[in-house]
């Protein structure tokens, strides 16, 4: 039974991690496309329009991959997590249905106009289509995050006589304070990914001395947004999310920091290796009092340690949670340093000829994906052992009649299929980037 549960968890973790590679780019890219279309409408400069169309084509490839990889996840609620679906379907079904009906259809409809309507509609209508794609993608993100936020901090419900979870207040569900903290942090993360991607392609064009006009345009657009969004990931969005975890999931906070002993004026663990069996952090590098300050706003605030919590309520993979959190924070700090350095060089007129910054911008492309993935791992691993925090444990929600063998068989099938999809995706992306914004086709 434990093996089957582990495989069901691994199966969903694999499919959702792979899927999120695509919407984390498209949600942020939708904003940048809207800004490019706005600049074209205001200035009449055709370079902005060609740049927007270039990114619309890349958006379309990622959007298609997001759709193909997103649909199986909703089926997995029924196939792999049937007991969870039976108990909570009346709650999470609300937002999942709204995401499909209101946001996905809105986004896909206007994307069709962006892709195929450039010669058929006016510039203003085309601009409105970019606004529709932006609103649709960000609305889609809101409904998905509202679903996950309810699992992190369940509100607006009651337990029925047969153990089913009944939604009592849709407004309480949608206005969940956890939703807005998580939404701000997640969407800012998507802007980091998109702006870093734009900067990376701009740096690539300048280093290759191809499409140099557009390389400079991409950097002028991407670098300021990369810098602003990277700072916002730390403050205020990261700060708000961290305080939300400290107030509502203190066990997760302790596990993220490898913090075992309850105390006041607790230091921030910058480095170290958690030894769960010995309940200590080996080789720690600490900053005094900082964890108390950033978690509760006071230098001497008390922070609960794992030793004051029953072992069965600990997250079940503390080392992975700890390292994921520190990878996320470490990369976020590097993004701030790189983006602010690039912004200063841009303002001084030195960025376009600075290989010392263009190469790091080019090579930075995969790291926002890693940071965002690590962030989601922190959120989901930190909630364990709960599937719905304080309401349903993960061990109570999976499909107990689906054997470990069946789960492994379908997991291997997904891995093989997604390998083929990855090769197709990389081929199409490479083809569009090689053609560049100046090619119309």
C-alpha positions in Angstrom: 0.0 0.0 0.0 2.8 2.4 0.9 4.6 1.6 -2.4 1.4 2.4 -4.4 0.9 5.7 -2.5 4.5 6.7 -3.3 4.1 5.9 -7.0 0.8 7.8 -7.2 2.6 10.8 -5.6 5.6 10.4 -8.0 3.2 10.1 -11.0 1.4 13.3 -10.2 4.6 15.1 -9.3 6.2 14.2 -12.6 3.2 15.3 -14.7 2.6 18.5 -12.9 6.3 19.5 -12.8 6.6 18.9 -16.5 3.4 20.7 -17.3 4.3 23.8 -15.3 7.4 24.4 -17.5 5.0 25.9 -20.0 2.5 28.1 -18.2 5.2 29.7 -16.1 6.5 31.1 -19.3 3.2 31.9 -21.1 1.7 33.7 -18.1 4.7 36.1 -17.9 5.1 36.3 -21.6 1.5 37.4 -22.1 2.3 40.5 -20.1 5.4 41.3 -22.2 3.5 40.7 -25.5 0.8 43.1 -24.3 3.5 45.7 -23.5 5.0 45.3 -27.0 1.6 45.6 -28.7 0.9 48.7 -26.6 4.2 50.3 -27.6 3.5 49.6 -31.3 0.0 51.1 -30.9 1.5 54.3 -29.3 4.5 54.7 -31.6 3.6 53.1 -34.8 7.2 51.5 -34.9 6.8 48.2 -36.9 9.8 46.7 -34.9 7.5 46.5 -31.9 4.9 44.7 -33.9 7.3 42.2 -35.4 8.9 41.6 -32.0 5.4 41.0 -30.5 4.5 38.5 -33.3 7.8 36.7 -32.8 7.0 36.1 -29.1 3.4 35.3 -30.0 4.7 32.4 -32.1 6.8 31.1 -29.2 3.8 31.7 -26.9 1.7 29.5 -29.1 4.1 26.6 -29.0 4.3 26.7 -25.2 0.5 27.2 -25.0 -0.1 24.0 -27.1 2.4 22.1 -24.9 0.7 23.4 -21.8 -2.7 22.2 -23.0 -1.5 18.8 -24.0 0.3 18.2 -20.7 -2.4 19.9 -18.5 -5.4 17.8 -19.5 -4.0 14.5 -18.1 -3.6 16.0 -14.7 -7.3 16.6 -14.3 -8.0 13.0 -15.2 -5.5 12.0 -12.6 -7.7 13.4 -9.9 -10.1 10.6 -10.8 -7.7 7.8 -11.7 -5.0 8.2 -9.0 -6.7 10.3 -6.3 -10.3 9.1 -6.4 -10.9 9.3 -2.6 -9.6 12.9 -2.6 -11.9 13.7 -5.6 -14.9 12.1 -3.9 -14.4 14.1 -0.7 -13.3 17.4 -2.1 -14.7 17.5 -5.6 -17.6 19.7 -4.6 -15.1 22.4 -3.6 -12.2 22.2 -6.0 -14.6 21.5 -8.9 -15.7 25.2 -8.7 -12.4 26.7 -9.5 -11.3 24.1 -12.0 -14.5 24.5 -13.9 -14.1 28.3 -13.9 -10.5 28.0 -15.1 -11.7 26.0 -18.1 -14.8 27.9 -18.9 -13.8 31.5 -18.3 -10.0 31.7 -18.6 -8.8 29.0 -20.9 -11.4 29.7 -23.5 -10.8 33.4 -23.2 -7.1 33.0 -23.6 -7.3 30.5 -26.5 -9.8 32.5 -28.4 -7.8 35.7 -28.3 -4.6 33.8 -29.0 -6.2 32.7 -32.3 -6.7 36.3 -33.2 -3.1 37.2 -32.3 -1.7 34.3 -34.3 -3.9 34.5 -37.4 -5.7 37.9 -37.4 -2.8 40.3 -37.9 -3.7 41.0 -41.5 -7.4 40.6 -40.9 -8.2 43.0 -38.1 -7.2 46.5 -37.2 -4.1 47.3 -35.0 -6.5 48.3 -32.1 -8.4 45.0 -32.3 -5.1 43.1 -32.4 -4.0 45.1 -29.3 -7.3 44.2 -27.6 -6.6 40.5 -28.4 -3.2 40.8 -26.7 -5.0 42.2 -23.7 -7.5 39.3 -23.8 -4.6 36.7 -23.8 -3.0 38.5 -20.9 -6.2 38.6 -18.8 -7.1 35.1 -19.7 -3.7 33.6 -18.8 -3.6 35.5 -15.5 -7.2 34.6 -14.6 -6.4 31.0 -15.4 -3.5 31.2 -12.9 -5.7 32.7 -10.3 -8.2 29.9 -10.4 -5.5 27.2 -10.3 -3.7 28.9 -7.4 -7.0 29.4 -5.6 -7.5 25.6 -5.7 -4.0 24.9 -4.4 -4.3 27.7 -1.7 -7.5 26.0 -0.4 -5.5 22.8 0.1 -2.8 24.8 1.9 -5.3 26.8 4.0 -8.8 25.4 3.8 -11.6 27.9 4.4 -15.3 28.3 3.6 -16.3 24.7 4.0 -17.9 22.2 6.4 -17.6 18.4 6.8 -20.8 16.5 5.8 -22.3 13.5 7.6 -20.5 11.0 5.3 -17.1 12.8 5.5 -17.6 14.8 2.3 -16.3 18.3 2.2 -19.1 20.8 1.4 -18.5 24.3 0.2 -20.4 26.8 2.3 -19.0 30.1 1.0 -17.6 30.6 -2.5 -16.6 34.1 -1.5 -14.6 32.8 1.4 -13.0 30.2 -0.9 -12.0 32.8 -3.5 -11.0 35.5 -1.0 -8.8 33.1 0.9 -5.8 35.2 2.2 -3.4 32.4 1.3 -4.6 32.7 -2.4 -3.5 36.3 -2.8 -0.1 35.8 -1.1 0.6 32.7 -3.3 -0.9 34.3 -6.4 1.3 37.4 -6.2 4.4 35.3 -5.6 3.7 32.8 -8.3 2.7 35.3 -11.0 5.8 37.4 -10.2 7.8 34.2 -10.6 6.3 33.7 -14.1 7.3 37.3 -15.0 10.9 36.5 -13.9 10.9 33.4 -16.2 9.5 35.3 -19.2 11.7 38.4 -18.8 14.8 36.2 -18.3 13.9 34.3 -21.4 13.5 37.5 -23.4 16.8 38.8 -22.1 18.5 35.5 -22.9 17.3 35.5 -26.5 18.3 39.2 -26.8 21.8 38.4 -25.5 22.0 35.5 -28.0 21.2 37.7 -31.0 23.8 40.3 -29.9 26.5 37.7 -29.3 25.8 36.1 -32.6 25.5 39.5 -34.3 22.2 38.4 -35.9 18.9 40.4 -35.6 20.9 42.9 -33.5 18.1 45.5 -33.6 15.7 43.1 -32.0 18.4 41.9 -29.6 18.7 45.4 -28.3 14.9 45.8 -28.2 14.5 42.6 -26.2 17.1 43.7 -23.7 15.6 47.2 -23.3 12.2 45.5 -22.6 13.4 42.5 -20.6 16.1 43.8 -18.3 14.0 46.4 -16.4 11.2 43.9 -15.9 13.7 41.1 -15.0 15.2 43.4 -12.3 11.8 44.6 -10.9 10.2 41.1 -10.8 13.4 39.6 -9.2 13.3 42.1 -6.4 9.6 41.6 -6.0 10.1 37.9 -5.6 12.0 38.7 -2.4 10.0 41.7 -1.2 7.1 42.1 -0.9 5.7 38.8 -2.4 8.2 36.4 -0.9 8.0 38.2 2.5 4.2 38.0 2.6 4.3 34.3 1.5 6.9 33.5 4.2 4.9 35.1 6.9 1.8 33.2 5.8 3.7 29.9 6.1 5.1 31.0 9.6 1.6 31.8 10.9 -0.3 28.8 9.4 2.2 26.1 8.8 5.0 26.5 11.4 6.1 22.9 10.9 6.8 23.6 7.2 8.8 26.7 8.2 10.9 24.6 10.6 11.5 21.9 8.0 12.4 24.5 5.3 15.1 25.9 7.6 16.3 22.6 9.2 15.2 24.1 12.6 14.8 21.5 15.3 14.9 23.4 18.6 12.2 25.9 19.6 13.8 29.2 20.6 13.7 33.0 20.5 15.9 35.1 18.3 16.4 32.2 15.9 19.1 32.6 13.2 18.6 32.1 9.5 20.4 29.0 8.2 22.1 30.0 5.0 24.0 26.7 4.5 24.0 23.3 6.2 22.9 19.7 5.8 19.9 18.5 7.8 20.4 15.2 9.7 16.9 14.2 10.4 17.8 11.1 12.5 20.1 13.1 14.8 17.7 16.1 14.7 20.4 18.7 13.9 21.8 20.7 11.1 25.4 19.8 10.2 28.0 22.4 9.2 25.6 25.4 9.5 26.3 28.9 8.3 23.9 31.2 10.2 22.9 34.8 10.4 21.8 35.6 14.0 18.1 36.5 14.7 17.1 36.8 11.1 14.7 33.9 10.9 12.7 35.4 13.8 12.7 38.8 12.1 11.6 37.8 8.6 9.0 35.3 10.0 7.3 37.3 12.7 8.7 40.8 12.3 10.6 40.8 15.7 14.2 40.1 16.4 13.5 38.0 19.4 10.3 36.2 18.2 9.9 32.6 19.2 10.1 30.1 16.3 8.8 26.6 16.9 11.2 23.8 16.2 10.5 20.3 14.8 11.2 18.7 18.2 8.0 20.2 19.6 5.9 18.6 16.9 4.9 14.9 16.8 7.1 13.0 14.3 4.0 11.8 12.3 3.2 15.4 11.5 6.6 16.3 10.1 7.0 16.6 6.3 8.0 13.2 5.1 11.0 14.4 3.1 12.7 17.1 5.1 16.1 17.0 3.2 14.4 17.5 -0.2 12.2 20.3 1.2 15.2 22.0 2.9 17.4 21.9 -0.3 14.5 23.0 -2.6 13.9 26.0 -0.4 17.6 27.0 -0.3 17.9 26.5 -4.1 14.9 28.7 -4.7 16.3 31.4 -2.4 19.8 31.1 -3.6 18.8 31.4 -7.3 16.5 34.3 -6.5 19.4 36.2 -4.9 21.5 35.6 -8.0 18.7 36.9 -10.2 18.6 40.1 -8.3 22.4 40.6 -8.6 22.4 39.8 -12.3 19.4 41.8 -13.3 20.3 44.9 -11.3 23.9 44.8 -12.7 22.4 44.5 -16.2 20.0 47.3 -15.5 22.8 49.6 -14.4 24.8 48.7 -17.5 21.7 49.3 -19.7 21.2 52.8 -18.2 24.8 53.6 -18.7 24.7 52.5 -22.3 27.2 49.7 -21.9 25.1 46.5 -21.8 24.9 45.8 -25.5 28.7 45.6 -25.8 29.4 43.9 -22.5 30.1 40.2 -23.0 30.7 40.0 -19.3 26.9 40.5 -18.8 25.5 39.2 -22.1 26.9 35.7 -21.5 25.4 35.4 -18.0 22.1 36.7 -19.4 22.2 34.1 -22.1 23.2 31.2 -19.8 20.6 32.3 -17.2 17.7 30.9 -19.3 17.1 27.6 -17.5 17.6 28.8 -14.0 14.2 30.6 -13.4 12.6 27.3 -14.4 14.6 25.6 -11.7 13.8 28.2 -9.1 10.1 28.1 -9.9 10.0 24.3 -9.8 11.9 24.3 -6.5 9.4 26.9 -5.1 6.5 24.6 -6.0 8.3 21.7 -4.4 8.6 23.7 -1.2 4.9 24.5 -1.2 3.8 20.9 -1.8 6.4 19.1 0.3 5.9 21.5 3.2 2.2 20.7 3.3 2.8 17.0 3.9 1.7 14.8 5.5 -1.6 16.6 4.6 -3.3 16.6 1.2 -5.7 19.2 2.6 -4.0 20.8 5.5 -5.5 19.7 8.8 -8.5 18.0 7.0 -7.3 15.1 4.9 -3.9 13.3 5.0 -2.2 12.3 1.7 -2.5 8.6 2.7 -6.3 9.0 2.8 -6.8 10.5 -0.6 -5.2 8.2 -3.2 -6.9 5.5 -5.2 -6.3 2.4 -3.1 -7.6 0.0 -5.7 -5.1 1.2 -8.4 -2.1 -1.0 -7.8 1.6 0.0 -7.7 2.1 -1.9 -11.0 -0.6 0.0 -12.8 0.8 3.3 -11.5 4.3 2.4 -12.6 3.1 1.3 -16.0 1.3 4.6 -16.7 4.2 6.6 -15.3 6.6 5.0 -17.7 4.2 5.6 -20.5 4.0 9.3 -19.7 7.7 9.5 -19.4 8.1 8.0 -22.9 5.4 10.2 -24.4 6.8 13.4 -22.8 10.3 12.6 -24.1 8.9 12.6 -27.6 7.0 15.8 -26.9 10.2 17.4 -25.5 12.1 16.7 -28.7 9.3 18.2 -30.8 9.0 21.2 -28.6 12.8 21.9 -28.7 12.8 21.5 -32.4 10.0 24.0 -32.9 11.4 26.5 -30.4 14.9 26.3 -32.0 13.4 26.8 -35.5 11.5 29.9 -34.5 14.4 31.5 -32.6 16.7 30.7 -35.6 14.3 32.4 -38.0 14.1 35.4 -35.7 11.6 38.3 -35.6 12.5 39.6 -39.1 11.2 36.6 -40.8 7.4 36.5 -41.6 5.9 33.2 -42.3 
